[in-house]
Amino acid sequence: MTLPVVDPIACSGISRRNFFRFAAGASALASMPILTEAHLALAQRPHFADPNKGIHIDANENPLGPCPAARQAMIDIVPRGGRYLMEMEDEVTSLFASQEGLDPQSVMAFAGSSEPLHYTVLTFTDKSKPLVVADPGYEAPMWAAKVAGAEVLKVPLADPKGAASHDIKAMLAASSTPGVIYICNPNNPTGTCTPRSDIEYAVANAPKDTTVLIDEAYIHLCEQPRSLDFVKEGKNVIVLRTFSKLYGMAGIRMGFAVGRPDLLKQISVHGGFNSLPITALAAAKTSLSESTLVAERKKIIGGVRTETLAWLKSEGHATTPSESNCFMLETGRPGKEVLAAMAAKEIYIGRIWPAWPTQVRITVGTQDEMLAFRKAFKEVMATNTAGLVAPPLPGRLAEFPFTHKS
């Protein structure tokens, strides 16, 4: 008996444009740990703290959480949790593509934006093609470059006491053969934005084999122009989007990589084969459909940020001119001492970057959280914190290779 020839793609329920995510050969690097903001915040936290106690403004989370409609969508989908429902992924990516005027084949969904960030660096950097990043900047791509055996070239931010934006010309001059130039806009940890004209310059003047990776995790919180048009124009650009920040879905895990289909196919070799949680897909689709959500959230977070920055200025403390949900705060003393003193009051603030050892990163929390932060910070700054250190990290957390040694 001759069995009929079966098309595995057609029978899978997965569109052809996404099948390569599941059919591509697994890379030997696919099992590498994916570094996220959550890992970095936890690694710098002085000790394990009860997440239900104290104030946690150290991980750039959104304390508002998912919007009410997204919460209901997750509840409604739970009874179908015994199904994979992989077609929902196409529904979400198609909705996003339609809203942004993109070819659906230029959008790939992931569990957050950390995976495609790592996969892009792994794909396009190696011993002869370094990673170029801003300093201070988000550390995750640097960790991925280390795994890839690529050199990391850190370029100080331009005008660090002012705009603190990416120094694009210096980044382009850092290497004649960069594999990836990473631009986080707004920047993590400073919350500052790089002008659109500078980003255009980077895309236009990067070497032809260089991938410009534009991380727009925080883009909804600012007024800066978006970068998705570079993808529409077919440039060597990958743009990252996440639902972790403005949409309040950090613990739910949903994001996109946006780029030319050939670029997405290359990065997919490293991972992204598994089906996404249906709760994340339901929440993301509903959030995208809430037409007033971005403006409402931006107003709330922006209002608390503006008030906090104004208070700090009135107290004589310098900050970066953030347009995001985080900012860097100058303490005038070793930042690790301030971090430890604040933790003693059960207020957990962000980590310290080696390039700016006297500054700490503050995440914008709720109005009440930031009022508590202000009270505790004023008390800490009125005391002598010299020599104050945090307890050692417990267990295997102390061995994390991305933990800052300060």
C-alpha positions, 0 to 999 in steps of 0.5 A, a space after each residue: 500500500 502506498 501512503 499519500 505524500 503529506 505536507 507537514 507544514 500544511 498539516 501543522 496548522 502553522 503558516 509557511 511564513 513561520 514554519 522555519 521557526 520550528 523546522 530550522 536546525 537547533 544551534 549549539 548555542 540555543 541552550 545558552 541562558 537568556 539574560 533579562 532585566 529580571 535576572 540583572 535586577 535580582 543579581 544586584 538586589 542585596 539579598 532575597 527579599 519577599 516580593 510581597 514586602 517593601 517597594 521594588 523599583 529596581 527592574 523597570 517593571 510597570 506596577 500597573 500590570 496588564 490593563 483590565 481588558 487584558 486580564 479578562 482575556 487571560 481569564 477567558 482563555 484559561 479553560 482552553 489551556 490544554 490546547 496549543 492554539 498556535 494559530 493565535 500567534 499569527 493572529 497577534 503578529 498579523 494584528 500588529 503588522 496591520 496596525 503598523 503597516 508592515 508585511 506580516 512576514 517581517 514580524 516574529 513573536 517571542 516570549 518577550 524581547 530578550 530572546 530575539 535580542 540575544 539571537 541577533 547578537 549571536 547570529 551577527 557577531 563573532 571574533 571578527 565582528 564586534 558588538 558596539 554598545 553605548 556605555 552605560 547601556 543595557 548589559 544583555 547584548 554584551 553577555 550574548 556577545 561574550 557567548 559568541 566570542 565577540 569583542 564588546 566595544 563600549 562607547 560613552 554616551 554623548 553629553 553625559 551631564 546633559 542629554 546623555 544620548 548615544 554618540 552615534 558617530 563615535 559608535 560608528 568609528 569604534 570598528 570598521 567591521 561591527 557585526 551589530 550596533 545596538 541602540 536602545 531608545 529610550 536608553 536603559 538605564 538613563 531613560 534618555 532618547 537619541 534623536 531620530 536624525 542620529 539614528 538615521 545617520 547610524 542606519 545610513 552609514 553603518 557598514 553594509 554587512 552590519 545589523 543595526 539592532 534598535 531596542 524599542 522596549 520603552 518607545 511607547 513612553 516617549 515622543 520620539 519617532 519610531 524606527 519601524 520604517 527602516 524595516 519597511 525600507 528593507 534596511 539591515 535593521 531589526 527592531 525589538 518591541 515588548 509588552 513588558 513595559 508600558 503594557 505591564 506584561 513583564 511576568 507574562 512574556 510577550 514581544 516582537 522582533 521586526 525585520 526583513 524576513 531573511 534576517 528573522 530567518 537567520 536569528 531563528 536558527 538559535 531558538 524560538 521554536 516553542 509555542 507561546 503561552 496562550 495567556 500571553 497571546 490573548 493579553 497581547 492581542 487585547 492590549 493592542 486593540 485597546 486604542 487609548 491604552 498607550 496614551 493613558 499609560 504614558 500620561 500616568 507614568 510620565 506624570 509620576 516621573 516628572 513629579 519625582 524628577 522635580 522633587 529630586 532637583 529641588 533637593 539638589 540631586 542631578 538626574 538624567 533627563 528621562 523620557 522613560 520609566 527609569 532614570 539615573 540618579 547622582 548620589 555623590 557617593 558610591 552607589 552601592 552604599 546607597 543601594 544597601 542603605 535603601 534596601 535596609 529600609 525595604 526599598 529596592 532601587 536599581 543597580 550601578 553601572 561601572 561607568 557611573 559608580 556614584 549613580 543608581 537607576 530608579 524605576 518609576 513606580 506608583 505615586 505612593 511608591 515614589 513618595 515612599 522612595 523620596 522619604 527614604 532617600 532623603 533619610 539615607 542621604 542625611 546619614 553616613 553610608 561610608 562602608 555600608 555594603 550589601 550582604 553577599 548574594 546567596 546560592 548559585 545567584 552569586 555565580 551568575 557571570 553577569 553580576 556586577 562585581 563592585 
